[in-house]
């Protein structure tokens, strides 16, 4: 019985410590955002640069219709970036 109680107490202490760490991280991220710092991985290339190159490829009559994978390979970005650009272009065209 004493062993189970000790394990339970240690578990509660570990959970408490983890919650304190979480609060500190959240406060640090909020402070960084308030100072204008970007949280997360740095962007490889600005979206507007990639979008301009994507439009050039897409509007080129010699290119025809290429897949997102092929566009990503040519632009040297991830397929998700190309998909995000396509989604942004579609939402812009619907807004008009």
Biopython code that builds the backbone (N, CA, C, O; Angstrom):
import numpy as np
from Bio.PDB.StructureBuilder import StructureBuilder

atoms = [
    (1, "UNK", "N", (0.832, -1.198, 0.000)),
    (1, "UNK", "CA", (0.000, 0.000, 0.000)),
    (1, "UNK", "C", (0.877, 1.262, 0.000)),
    (1, "UNK", "O", (0.571, 2.235, -0.689)),
    (2, "UNK", "N", (1.960, 1.237, 0.773)),
    (2, "UNK", "CA", (2.833, 2.409, 0.842)),
    (2, "UNK", "C", (3.520, 2.647, -0.501)),
    (2, "UNK", "O", (3.735, 3.793, -0.895)),
    (3, "UNK", "N", (3.860, 1.586, -1.193)),
    (3, "UNK", "CA", (4.506, 1.717, -2.506)),
    (3, "UNK", "C", (3.579, 2.355, -3.522)),
    (3, "UNK", "O", (3.988, 3.223, -4.293)),
    (4, "UNK", "N", (2.309, 1.914, -3.517)),
    (4, "UNK", "CA", (1.330, 2.503, -4.436)),
    (4, "UNK", "C", (1.109, 3.978, -4.122)),
    (4, "UNK", "O", (0.969, 4.799, -5.029)),
    (5, "UNK", "N", (1.077, 4.311, -2.826)),
    (5, "UNK", "CA", (0.902, 5.708, -2.445)),
    (5, "UNK", "C", (2.089, 6.544, -2.924)),
    (5, "UNK", "O", (1.903, 7.655, -3.420)),
    (6, "UNK", "N", (3.297, 6.023, -2.779)),
    (6, "UNK", "CA", (4.493, 6.746, -3.202)),
    (6, "UNK", "C", (4.497, 6.973, -4.712)),
    (6, "UNK", "O", (4.835, 8.060, -5.180)),
    (7, "UNK", "N", (4.122, 5.947, -5.467)),
    (7, "UNK", "CA", (4.055, 6.083, -6.925)),
    (7, "UNK", "C", (3.006, 7.120, -7.310)),
    (7, "UNK", "O", (3.225, 7.915, -8.225)),
    (8, "UNK", "N", (1.873, 7.118, -6.624)),
    (8, "UNK", "CA", (0.823, 8.094, -6.889)),
    (8, "UNK", "C", (1.277, 9.515, -6.613)),
    (8, "UNK", "O", (1.002, 10.425, -7.395)),
    (9, "UNK", "N", (1.979, 9.707, -5.489)),
    (9, "UNK", "CA", (2.477, 11.038, -5.130)),
    (9, "UNK", "C", (3.512, 11.504, -6.142)),
    (9, "UNK", "O", (3.497, 12.666, -6.549)),
    (10, "UNK", "N", (4.406, 10.618, -6.553)),
    (10, "UNK", "CA", (5.416, 10.981, -7.542)),
    (10, "UNK", "C", (4.762, 11.324, -8.884)),
    (10, "UNK", "O", (5.226, 12.225, -9.584)),
    (11, "UNK", "N", (3.706, 10.623, -9.242)),
    (11, "UNK", "CA", (2.997, 10.928, -10.476)),
    (11, "UNK", "C", (2.358, 12.307, -10.439)),
    (11, "UNK", "O", (2.395, 13.042, -11.427)),
    (12, "UNK", "N", (1.776, 12.655, -9.304)),
    (12, "UNK", "CA", (1.159, 13.976, -9.156)),
    (12, "UNK", "C", (2.216, 15.065, -9.221)),
    (12, "UNK", "O", (1.989, 16.105, -9.839)),
    (13, "UNK", "N", (3.367, 14.848, -8.597)),
    (13, "UNK", "CA", (4.454, 15.834, -8.633)),
    (13, "UNK", "C", (4.968, 16.000, -10.064)),
    (13, "UNK", "O", (5.225, 17.125, -10.492)),
    (14, "UNK", "N", (5.121, 14.913, -10.805)),
    (14, "UNK", "CA", (5.583, 14.989, -12.193)),
    (14, "UNK", "C", (4.570, 15.738, -13.050)),
    (14, "UNK", "O", (4.955, 16.544, -13.897)),
    (15, "UNK", "N", (3.290, 15.483, -12.842)),
    (15, "UNK", "CA", (2.243, 16.174, -13.595)),
    (15, "UNK", "C", (2.260, 17.671, -13.283)),
    (15, "UNK", "O", (2.107, 18.495, -14.185)),
    (16, "UNK", "N", (2.443, 18.022, -12.025)),
    (16, "UNK", "CA", (2.530, 19.424, -11.606)),
    (16, "UNK", "C", (3.718, 20.121, -12.279)),
    (16, "UNK", "O", (3.597, 21.242, -12.772)),
    (17, "UNK", "N", (4.865, 19.438, -12.288)),
    (17, "UNK", "CA", (6.069, 20.003, -12.907)),
    (17, "UNK", "C", (5.858, 20.216, -14.406)),
    (17, "UNK", "O", (6.271, 21.239, -14.952)),
    (18, "UNK", "N", (5.222, 19.264, -15.063)),
    (18, "UNK", "CA", (4.962, 19.373, -16.498)),
    (18, "UNK", "C", (4.041, 20.555, -16.787)),
    (18, "UNK", "O", (4.244, 21.271, -17.768)),
    (19, "UNK", "N", (3.042, 20.765, -15.950)),
    (19, "UNK", "CA", (2.122, 21.880, -16.135)),
    (19, "UNK", "C", (2.838, 23.222, -15.953)),
    (19, "UNK", "O", (2.537, 24.177, -16.670)),
    (20, "UNK", "N", (3.760, 23.310, -15.028)),
    (20, "UNK", "CA", (4.544, 24.537, -14.832)),
    (20, "UNK", "C", (5.387, 24.822, -16.075)),
    (20, "UNK", "O", (5.464, 25.965, -16.524)),
    (21, "UNK", "N", (6.015, 23.790, -16.629)),
    (21, "UNK", "CA", (6.821, 23.955, -17.840)),
    (21, "UNK", "C", (5.939, 24.459, -18.982)),
    (21, "UNK", "O", (6.333, 25.362, -19.720)),
    (22, "UNK", "N", (4.753, 23.879, -19.126)),
    (22, "UNK", "CA", (3.828, 24.283, -20.189)),
    (22, "UNK", "C", (3.445, 25.763, -20.047)),
    (22, "UNK", "O", (3.407, 26.494, -21.037)),
    (23, "UNK", "N", (3.164, 26.196, -18.819)),
    (23, "UNK", "CA", (2.808, 27.599, -18.593)),
    (23, "UNK", "C", (3.963, 28.526, -18.957)),
    (23, "UNK", "O", (3.746, 29.583, -19.550)),
    (24, "UNK", "N", (5.183, 28.140, -18.609)),
    (24, "UNK", "CA", (6.351, 28.963, -18.940)),
    (24, "UNK", "C", (6.559, 29.060, -20.446)),
    (24, "UNK", "O", (6.859, 30.136, -20.964)),
    (25, "UNK", "N", (6.405, 27.959, -21.141)),
    (25, "UNK", "CA", (6.578, 27.960, -22.596)),
    (25, "UNK", "C", (5.514, 28.840, -23.248)),
    (25, "UNK", "O", (5.821, 29.623, -24.147)),
    (26, "UNK", "N", (4.280, 28.717, -22.803)),
    (26, "UNK", "CA", (3.194, 29.526, -23.356)),
    (26, "UNK", "C", (3.443, 31.009, -23.111)),
    (26, "UNK", "O", (3.229, 31.833, -23.999)),
    (27, "UNK", "N", (3.894, 31.346, -21.909)),
    (27, "UNK", "CA", (4.188, 32.749, -21.595)),
    (27, "UNK", "C", (5.349, 33.263, -22.446)),
    (27, "UNK", "O", (5.315, 34.399, -22.919)),
    (28, "UNK", "N", (6.369, 32.438, -22.641)),
    (28, "UNK", "CA", (7.508, 32.833, -23.474)),
    (28, "UNK", "C", (7.117, 33.057, -24.915)),
    (28, "UNK", "O", (7.597, 33.993, -25.555)),
    (29, "UNK", "N", (6.240, 32.198, -25.438)),
    (29, "UNK", "CA", (5.777, 32.366, -26.820)),
    (29, "UNK", "C", (4.934, 33.627, -26.962)),
    (29, "UNK", "O", (5.038, 34.332, -27.965)),
    (30, "UNK", "N", (4.108, 33.913, -25.976)),
    (30, "UNK", "CA", (3.292, 35.132, -26.017)),
    (30, "UNK", "C", (4.186, 36.369, -25.970)),
    (30, "UNK", "O", (3.934, 37.351, -26.669)),
    (31, "UNK", "N", (5.225, 36.316, -25.148)),
    (31, "UNK", "CA", (6.163, 37.435, -25.057)),
    (31, "UNK", "C", (6.897, 37.624, -26.385)),
    (31, "UNK", "O", (7.086, 38.754, -26.836)),
    (32, "UNK", "N", (7.306, 36.533, -27.004)),
    (32, "UNK", "CA", (8.008, 36.616, -28.290)),
    (32, "UNK", "C", (7.097, 37.197, -29.363)),
    (32, "UNK", "O", (7.535, 38.028, -30.158)),
    (33, "UNK", "N", (5.834, 36.773, -29.398)),
    (33, "UNK", "CA", (4.887, 37.317, -30.384)),
    (33, "UNK", "C", (4.668, 38.806, -30.157)),
    (33, "UNK", "O", (4.574, 39.578, -31.111)),
    (34, "UNK", "N", (4.586, 39.211, -28.875)),
    (34, "UNK", "CA", (4.393, 40.629, -28.560)),
    (34, "UNK", "C", (5.574, 41.467, -29.029)),
    (34, "UNK", "O", (5.413, 42.642, -29.357)),
    (35, "UNK", "N", (6.758, 40.868, -29.061)),
    (35, "UNK", "CA", (7.952, 41.570, -29.521)),
    (35, "UNK", "C", (8.112, 41.487, -31.036)),
    (35, "UNK", "O", (9.071, 42.022, -31.592)),
    (36, "UNK", "N", (7.170, 40.814, -31.708)),
    (36, "UNK", "CA", (7.196, 40.743, -33.164)),
    (36, "UNK", "C", (8.008, 39.596, -33.725)),
    (36, "UNK", "O", (8.269, 39.555, -34.927)),
    (37, "UNK", "N", (8.404, 38.680, -32.893)),
    (37, "UNK", "CA", (9.166, 37.521, -33.383)),
    (37, "UNK", "C", (8.212, 36.478, -33.940)),
    (37, "UNK", "O", (7.084, 36.327, -33.471)),
    (38, "UNK", "N", (8.688, 35.764, -34.948)),
    (38, "UNK", "CA", (7.890, 34.715, -35.564)),
    (38, "UNK", "C", (8.157, 33.407, -34.825)),
    (38, "UNK", "O", (9.306, 33.080, -34.528)),
    (39, "UNK", "N", (7.109, 32.670, -34.535)),
    (39, "UNK", "CA", (7.224, 31.389, -33.850)),
    (39, "UNK", "C", (7.206, 30.288, -34.903)),
    (39, "UNK", "O", (6.383, 30.328, -35.818)),
    (40, "UNK", "N", (8.085, 29.320, -34.795)),
    (40, "UNK", "CA", (8.089, 28.184, -35.710)),
    (40, "UNK", "C", (9.293, 28.203, -36.633)),
    (40, "UNK", "O", (10.202, 29.021, -36.496)),
    (41, "UNK", "N", (9.268, 27.289, -37.565)),
    (41, "UNK", "CA", (10.372, 27.167, -38.521)),
    (41, "UNK", "C", (10.382, 28.356, -39.474)),
    (41, "UNK", "O", (9.323, 28.855, -39.855)),
    (42, "UNK", "N", (11.566, 28.811, -39.859)),
    (42, "UNK", "CA", (11.620, 29.907, -40.824)),
    (42, "UNK", "C", (11.149, 29.433, -42.202)),
    (42, "UNK", "O", (11.346, 28.276, -42.574)),
    (43, "UNK", "N", (10.534, 30.331, -42.937)),
    (43, "UNK", "CA", (10.056, 30.010, -44.270)),
    (43, "UNK", "C", (11.244, 29.898, -45.222)),
    (43, "UNK", "O", (12.167, 30.711, -45.174)),
    (44, "UNK", "N", (11.213, 28.894, -46.078)),
    (44, "UNK", "CA", (12.305, 28.683, -47.022)),
    (44, "UNK", "C", (12.332, 29.805, -48.050)),
    (44, "UNK", "O", (13.395, 30.321, -48.395)),
    (45, "UNK", "N", (11.164, 30.171, -48.530)),
    (45, "UNK", "CA", (11.047, 31.217, -49.536)),
    (45, "UNK", "C", (9.732, 31.938, -49.268)),
    (45, "UNK", "O", (8.764, 31.331, -48.810)),
    (46, "UNK", "N", (9.703, 33.209, -49.549)),
    (46, "UNK", "CA", (8.471, 33.977, -49.344)),
    (46, "UNK", "C", (7.390, 33.463, -50.284)),
    (46, "UNK", "O", (7.668, 33.152, -51.442)),
    (47, "UNK", "N", (6.167, 33.374, -49.794)),
    (47, "UNK", "CA", (5.066, 32.855, -50.606)),
    (47, "UNK", "C", (4.841, 33.684, -51.865)),
    (47, "UNK", "O", (4.503, 33.137, -52.915)),
    (48, "UNK", "N", (5.024, 34.990, -51.769)),
    (48, "UNK", "CA", (4.783, 35.820, -52.956)),
    (48, "UNK", "C", (5.806, 35.516, -54.043)),
    (48, "UNK", "O", (5.478, 35.589, -55.227)),
    (49, "UNK", "N", (7.058, 35.173, -53.662)),
    (49, "UNK", "CA", (8.064, 34.820, -54.671)),
    (49, "UNK", "C", (7.687, 33.509, -55.346)),
    (49, "UNK", "O", (7.762, 33.383, -56.568)),
    (50, "UNK", "N", (7.282, 32.539, -54.537)),
    (50, "UNK", "CA", (6.889, 31.249, -55.080)),
    (50, "UNK", "C", (5.641, 31.407, -55.937)),
    (50, "UNK", "O", (5.534, 30.786, -56.995)),
    (51, "UNK", "N", (4.698, 32.231, -55.493)),
    (51, "UNK", "CA", (3.465, 32.434, -56.254)),
    (51, "UNK", "C", (3.764, 33.053, -57.616)),
    (51, "UNK", "O", (3.168, 32.661, -58.619)),
    (52, "UNK", "N", (4.677, 34.008, -57.658)),
    (52, "UNK", "CA", (5.034, 34.630, -58.939)),
    (52, "UNK", "C", (5.646, 33.601, -59.885)),
    (52, "UNK", "O", (5.313, 33.568, -61.070)),
    (53, "UNK", "N", (6.537, 32.764, -59.364)),
    (53, "UNK", "CA", (7.148, 31.736, -60.222)),
    (53, "UNK", "C", (6.097, 30.710, -60.650)),
    (53, "UNK", "O", (6.131, 30.221, -61.779)),
    (54, "UNK", "N", (5.160, 30.382, -59.747)),
    (54, "UNK", "CA", (4.113, 29.420, -60.066)),
    (54, "UNK", "C", (3.234, 29.958, -61.191)),
    (54, "UNK", "O", (2.898, 29.222, -62.119)),
    (55, "UNK", "N", (2.859, 31.241, -61.117)),
    (55, "UNK", "CA", (2.033, 31.837, -62.165)),
    (55, "UNK", "C", (2.760, 31.820, -63.505)),
    (55, "UNK", "O", (2.152, 31.575, -64.547)),
    (56, "UNK", "N", (4.064, 32.082, -63.473)),
    (56, "UNK", "CA", (4.848, 32.086, -64.709)),
    (56, "UNK", "C", (4.826, 30.699, -65.357)),
    (56, "UNK", "O", (4.658, 30.577, -66.570)),
    (57, "UNK", "N", (4.995, 29.662, -64.542)),
    (57, "UNK", "CA", (4.954, 28.291, -65.064)),
    (57, "UNK", "C", (3.550, 27.975, -65.574)),
    (57, "UNK", "O", (3.388, 27.390, -66.645)),
    (58, "UNK", "N", (2.547, 28.362, -64.807)),
    (58, "UNK", "CA", (1.170, 28.020, -65.151)),
    (58, "UNK", "C", (0.673, 28.738, -66.395)),
    (58, "UNK", "O", (-0.101, 28.175, -67.169)),
    (59, "UNK", "N", (1.104, 29.955, -66.590)),
    (59, "UNK", "CA", (0.633, 30.744, -67.730)),
    (59, "UNK", "C", (1.447, 30.501, -69.004)),
    (59, "UNK", "O", (1.071, 30.968, -70.080)),
    (60, "UNK", "N", (2.551, 29.778, -68.885)),
    (60, "UNK", "CA", (3.382, 29.499, -70.051)),
    (60, "UNK", "C", (2.655, 28.487, -70.950)),
    (60, "UNK", "O", (2.394, 27.365, -70.516)),
    (61, "UNK", "N", (2.325, 28.863, -72.195)),
    (61, "UNK", "CA", (1.575, 27.948, -73.074)),
    (61, "UNK", "C", (2.364, 26.686, -73.428)),
    (61, "UNK", "O", (1.772, 25.663, -73.771)),
    (62, "UNK", "N", (3.678, 26.753, -73.347)),
    (62, "UNK", "CA", (4.498, 25.589, -73.694)),
    (62, "UNK", "C", (4.478, 24.533, -72.580)),
    (62, "UNK", "O", (4.750, 23.357, -72.823)),
    (63, "UNK", "N", (4.156, 24.964, -71.374)),
    (63, "UNK", "CA", (4.183, 24.042, -70.238)),
    (63, "UNK", "C", (2.981, 23.099, -70.226)),
    (63, "UNK", "O", (3.103, 21.935, -69.843)),
    (64, "UNK", "N", (1.833, 23.601, -70.642)),
    (64, "UNK", "CA", (0.636, 22.779, -70.548)),
    (64, "UNK", "C", (0.208, 22.643, -69.101)),
    (64, "UNK", "O", (0.519, 23.502, -68.276)),
    (65, "UNK", "N", (-0.499, 21.576, -68.787)),
    (65, "UNK", "CA", (-0.973, 21.364, -67.425)),
    (65, "UNK", "C", (-0.006, 20.421, -66.716)),
    (65, "UNK", "O", (0.186, 19.285, -67.150)),
    (66, "UNK", "N", (0.603, 20.888, -65.628)),
    (66, "UNK", "CA", (1.543, 20.046, -64.886)),
    (66, "UNK", "C", (0.955, 19.742, -63.518)),
    (66, "UNK", "O", (0.105, 20.476, -63.012)),
    (67, "UNK", "N", (1.419, 18.656, -62.932)),
    (67, "UNK", "CA", (0.905, 18.245, -61.632)),
    (67, "UNK", "C", (1.509, 19.114, -60.526)),
    (67, "UNK", "O", (2.498, 19.816, -60.732)),
    (68, "UNK", "N", (0.884, 19.045, -59.350)),
    (68, "UNK", "CA", (1.415, 19.772, -58.199)),
    (68, "UNK", "C", (2.804, 19.253, -57.847)),
    (68, "UNK", "O", (3.685, 20.025, -57.469)),
    (69, "UNK", "N", (2.996, 17.942, -57.973)),
    (69, "UNK", "CA", (4.309, 17.358, -57.660)),
    (69, "UNK", "C", (5.379, 17.910, -58.595)),
    (69, "UNK", "O", (6.474, 18.269, -58.161)),
    (70, "UNK", "N", (5.052, 17.972, -59.868)),
    (70, "UNK", "CA", (6.018, 18.482, -60.841)),
    (70, "UNK", "C", (6.290, 19.964, -60.607)),
    (70, "UNK", "O", (7.435, 20.409, -60.694)),
    (71, "UNK", "N", (5.245, 20.727, -60.310)),
    (71, "UNK", "CA", (5.427, 22.160, -60.013)),
    (71, "UNK", "C", (6.311, 22.331, -58.777)),
    (71, "UNK", "O", (7.190, 23.192, -58.759)),
    (72, "UNK", "N", (6.085, 21.522, -57.754)),
    (72, "UNK", "CA", (6.889, 21.603, -56.529)),
    (72, "UNK", "C", (8.353, 21.285, -56.830)),
    (72, "UNK", "O", (9.257, 21.937, -56.307)),
    (73, "UNK", "N", (8.578, 20.282, -57.674)),
    (73, "UNK", "CA", (9.958, 19.918, -58.029)),
    (73, "UNK", "C", (10.636, 21.066, -58.759)),
    (73, "UNK", "O", (11.788, 21.393, -58.470)),
    (74, "UNK", "N", (9.927, 21.682, -59.707)),
    (74, "UNK", "CA", (10.526, 22.779, -60.478)),
    (74, "UNK", "C", (10.761, 24.028, -59.634)),
    (74, "UNK", "O", (11.743, 24.743, -59.830)),
    (75, "UNK", "N", (9.859, 24.283, -58.700)),
    (75, "UNK", "CA", (9.990, 25.471, -57.857)),
    (75, "UNK", "C", (10.918, 25.235, -56.665)),
    (75, "UNK", "O", (11.290, 26.170, -55.956)),
    (76, "UNK", "N", (11.288, 23.954, -56.457)),
    (76, "UNK", "CA", (12.147, 23.569, -55.335)),
    (76, "UNK", "C", (11.503, 23.908, -53.986)),
    (76, "UNK", "O", (12.145, 24.438, -53.079)),
    (77, "UNK", "N", (10.210, 23.582, -53.892)),
    (77, "UNK", "CA", (9.467, 23.732, -52.645)),
    (77, "UNK", "C", (8.679, 22.451, -52.422)),
    (77, "UNK", "O", (8.673, 21.565, -53.277)),
    (78, "UNK", "N", (8.023, 22.352, -51.291)),
    (78, "UNK", "CA", (7.192, 21.192, -51.005)),
    (78, "UNK", "C", (5.870, 21.245, -51.745)),
    (78, "UNK", "O", (5.412, 22.317, -52.141)),
    (79, "UNK", "N", (5.257, 20.078, -51.929)),
    (79, "UNK", "CA", (3.980, 20.017, -52.612)),
    (79, "UNK", "C", (2.915, 20.776, -51.832)),
    (79, "UNK", "O", (2.007, 21.356, -52.429)),
    (80, "UNK", "N", (3.016, 20.778, -50.507)),
    (80, "UNK", "CA", (2.041, 21.491, -49.683)),
    (80, "UNK", "C", (2.086, 22.994, -49.969)),
    (80, "UNK", "O", (1.056, 23.665, -49.918)),
    (81, "UNK", "N", (3.270, 23.520, -50.268)),
    (81, "UNK", "CA", (3.389, 24.945, -50.593)),
    (81, "UNK", "C", (2.641, 25.249, -51.880)),
    (81, "UNK", "O", (1.931, 26.250, -51.971)),
    (82, "UNK", "N", (2.799, 24.384, -52.875)),
    (82, "UNK", "CA", (2.090, 24.580, -54.150)),
    (82, "UNK", "C", (0.583, 24.480, -53.917)),
    (82, "UNK", "O", (-0.183, 25.271, -54.466)),
    (83, "UNK", "N", (0.158, 23.514, -53.107)),
    (83, "UNK", "CA", (-1.268, 23.360, -52.819)),
    (83, "UNK", "C", (-1.807, 24.596, -52.106)),
    (83, "UNK", "O", (-2.916, 25.043, -52.397)),
    (84, "UNK", "N", (-1.041, 25.148, -51.185)),
    (84, "UNK", "CA", (-1.461, 26.353, -50.464)),
    (84, "UNK", "C", (-1.599, 27.521, -51.436)),
    (84, "UNK", "O", (-2.545, 28.303, -51.335)),
    (85, "UNK", "N", (-0.664, 27.644, -52.378)),
    (85, "UNK", "CA", (-0.738, 28.709, -53.374)),
    (85, "UNK", "C", (-1.952, 28.530, -54.277)),
    (85, "UNK", "O", (-2.629, 29.503, -54.610)),
    (86, "UNK", "N", (-2.229, 27.300, -54.672)),
    (86, "UNK", "CA", (-3.409, 27.037, -55.500)),
    (86, "UNK", "C", (-4.673, 27.401, -54.750)),
    (86, "UNK", "O", (-5.586, 27.997, -55.323)),
    (87, "UNK", "N", (-4.740, 27.047, -53.461)),
    (87, "UNK", "CA", (-5.901, 27.382, -52.649)),
    (87, "UNK", "C", (-6.076, 28.879, -52.526)),
    (87, "UNK", "O", (-7.200, 29.379, -52.569)),
    (88, "UNK", "N", (-4.977, 29.602, -52.371)),
    (88, "UNK", "CA", (-5.049, 31.061, -52.267)),
    (88, "UNK", "C", (-5.523, 31.665, -53.578)),
    (88, "UNK", "O", (-6.311, 32.611, -53.581)),
    (89, "UNK", "N", (-5.044, 31.120, -54.696)),
    (89, "UNK", "CA", (-5.469, 31.644, -56.001)),
    (89, "UNK", "C", (-6.946, 31.353, -56.249)),
    (89, "UNK", "O", (-7.662, 32.202, -56.781)),
    (90, "UNK", "N", (-7.408, 30.165, -55.869)),
    (90, "UNK", "CA", (-8.815, 29.827, -56.063)),
    (90, "UNK", "C", (-9.703, 30.743, -55.234)),
    (90, "UNK", "O", (-10.725, 31.224, -55.724)),
    (91, "UNK", "N", (-9.322, 30.989, -53.981)),
    (91, "UNK", "CA", (-10.149, 31.846, -53.133)),
    (91, "UNK", "C", (-10.152, 33.272, -53.665)),
    (91, "UNK", "O", (-11.164, 33.965, -53.557)),
    (92, "UNK", "N", (-9.034, 33.726, -54.239)),
    (92, "UNK", "CA", (-8.987, 35.067, -54.834)),
    (92, "UNK", "C", (-9.877, 35.143, -56.068)),
    (92, "UNK", "O", (-10.550, 36.152, -56.282)),
    (93, "UNK", "N", (-9.890, 34.086, -56.884)),
    (93, "UNK", "CA", (-10.691, 34.129, -58.109)),
    (93, "UNK", "C", (-12.178, 34.070, -57.785)),
    (93, "UNK", "O", (-12.983, 34.647, -58.516)),
    (94, "UNK", "N", (-12.568, 33.383, -56.700)),
    (94, "UNK", "CA", (-13.980, 33.328, -56.320)),
    (94, "UNK", "C", (-14.442, 34.659, -55.754)),
    (94, "UNK", "O", (-15.617, 35.009, -55.864)),
    (95, "UNK", "N", (-13.530, 35.400, -55.153)),
    (95, "UNK", "CA", (-13.886, 36.678, -54.530)),
    (95, "UNK", "C", (-14.213, 37.732, -55.582)),
    (95, "UNK", "O", (-14.909, 38.704, -55.290)),
    (96, "UNK", "N", (-13.726, 37.551, -56.776)),
    (96, "UNK", "CA", (-13.943, 38.573, -57.827)),
    (96, "UNK", "C", (-15.322, 38.564, -58.365)),
    (96, "UNK", "O", (-15.647, 39.360, -59.246)),
]
sb = StructureBuilder()
sb.init_structure("model")
sb.init_model(0)
sb.init_chain("A")
sb.init_seg("    ")
for serial, (resi, resn, name, xyz) in enumerate(atoms, 1):
    if name == "N":
        sb.init_residue(resn, " ", resi, " ")
    sb.init_atom(name, np.array(xyz, "f"), 0.0, 1.0, " ", f" {name:<3s}", serial, name[0])
structure = sb.get_structure()
